[in-house]
Structure formats: structure tokens, C-alpha cells
Amino acid sequence: MSEKPTDLPALAASTGTYSYGPQRIVCLTEETTEWLYLLGEERRIVGISGYTVRPRRARDEKPKVSAFLSAKIDKILALEPDCVFGFSDLQADIASALIRYGVQVTVFNQRSVHEIFSMLYQVAAMVGQLEKGLALMQSMQARLREIEAAAKALPRRPRVFFEEWDEPHISAIRWVSEVLGVAGGDDCFAELSLQSLGKNRIIADSNEIVRRNPDIIIGSWCGKKFRAEKVAARPGWDQVEAVKNRQLFEIKSADILQPGPAALTDGVEQLHKIVLAWGQAHG
């Protein structure tokens, strides 16, 4: 009598077809969680980051097993994941601990729009949803091209200071700087956006921001509420065009600071709306 095969893919009860790829996934950051939901593969997720807010329902449906720089290793192991998705060198210690327990860990390190699409492609392929993933990605890319084309009609592109943190001042990371460009604005500190670590994007001299005189200031303080009145009250900032014209705005970090679907959809749409409104007032 032959032994029962143990290396076949799992049979999906809903469709009666074999389901390939990892079946029990823990997502240590929000972007892979959101993408798996968009792909219709949320059933595979067994654990998420406590910072997850997209999609909202994930917080109610999935156990929260990690922060960003720390994780409950014992809780993750109890979920018996066959794959853990992480992000960047910042989660290297978590990844290392899980690998020592024999857990498969895939850590992405996307920092640009191109790299975000690459991550989306890889995850879609891993869960057997490449065709659907490509369709969603092509839709995002088409909308980005529309926004970029509309931005070209602006009489002048505004100078934009995107502040990722306030004390100390940290400027936009690369994918934010890139989608800002698509939306029609020019990042005042574009040269710093190529630095992947926040500590390398610190602007120690607040007066340098004043000197670059942004037309628009956008704050996204990593989960902390942006305070426009505090920004406007900074010494010397009353001479900045953005402050004089009350062009200070907030975009929630969940919509722009996660390198995944949110930044390429809601994030860029909000940036574009702000830039277009400025263009109409200064045309």
C-alpha cells in the first residue's frame, strides 16, 4: 500500500481546487496585508501588525502579533505560519529570530515606486494570483499616468516640503518624493529622498527649510497628528510662502508612508488634490 502523499498543495474548500503557495502567512507590516486583501487572499493571513489600519476589517479579523521593530515571537510561532512577510533591515532582528525557529521569512525592502510594484508582483505570484495582481497593478499604473498628465497642465509646479517627522525634521522617503512628483509637486529635499534611513533624512537646520521656501507643506508624522498651527509658529517660518498662504496639510501616514497599495492610490490622489487646488489659486 502506497503512502499518502504529503507534498501536494492544500485543497481550497471554497473552490475545490488546489491552492498553491503559503497557506498561513503572518504580515509584519501593513502593505502586504492590504495587498493580500485586495487579491482576495485574506484567508491565508493568520497574523498582522498592530499598526494595521488598512483594510479596517483586518484589525477585527486577524490576531495582532507585532509592532514595527518588535514582535511576539511565541505568539507568531503558535500560529504555525508557513511564511512571514517583513519589511526592510529594520525588521532584521525579528526575521533572524524566526529563521532560527525554522520559519520561512520573506523580507522585502521596497523604497521606490518601481520597487513597490516589484513587491506587489512577487506577493501575487507567491499566492497564485498573478493574473489578478497584474490587473490591479495595471489599473494603478494607468491612474498614475492620468495624474501625471494632468499635472503637466499646471502653469507652475509648487515647491513642496513633505515632513515625515517634526522633531527632528525628517523629509520625504523616496516613494513619497516620487509620487509627489507624479502629483505635480517638486520635493524641496529631493536629494535626501534617496536616503533609505530616516536618520539620514534629518534636516538639522530648520532655517534651511525656510531658505528653500516651500509653496506647500505636507505633514505625515508617522501616526502622530499633524499640527499645522505648531508648524506655522516655528521661528522665522512666517516668511515661508506655504505659511503666508495657509498651505499646510496633513496626509495620514497609513495613506502615504506604507510602501504598498495605499501610497499608489489614496496617497497620490490626496497629493494631487492639494497640488491642483494650489495651481488653481496661483494660475
Buried (B, 14 or more C-beta within 10 A) or exposed (E): EEEEEEEEEBEBEEEEEEBBBBBBBBBBBBBBBBBBBBBEBBBBBBBBBBBBBBBEEBBEEBBBBBEBEEBBBEBBBEBEBBBBBBBBEBBEEBBEBBEEEEBEBBBBBBBBBEBBBEBBBBBBBBBBBBEBBBEBBEEBEEBBEEBBEBBEEBEEBBBBBBBBBBEEBBBBBBBBBBBBBBBBBBBBBBEBBEBBEBEEBBBEEBEEBBEEBBBBBBBBBEEEEBBBEEBBEBEEBEEBBBBEEEBBBBBBBBBBBBBBBBBBBBBBBBBBEBBBEBBEEBE
